[in-house]
Amino acid sequence: MFTKGRIIFAIIFIIAFVIFMIISYKKDSKNHQAYYKDAAKKVAIYGTIAIIIFVALRLVTAYLL
């Protein structure tokens, strides 16, 4: 199914891709700290609000219909 050349290409591609991603992350880590400060808290708050609204609507529609 896979030839030797394809397997070698896949291995080299994966290694190069991982190295490139690590280098890119290290370059962008300073920007992430500046622009995405407290982003996890915001996502958690908005996610919790969305879940509360969803559950409330499900309860209201279940008891009204």
ABEGO torsion letter per residue (X at the ends): XBBAAAAAAAAAAAAAAAAAAAAAAAAAAAAAAAAABGAAAAAAAAAAAAAAAAAAAAAAAAAAX
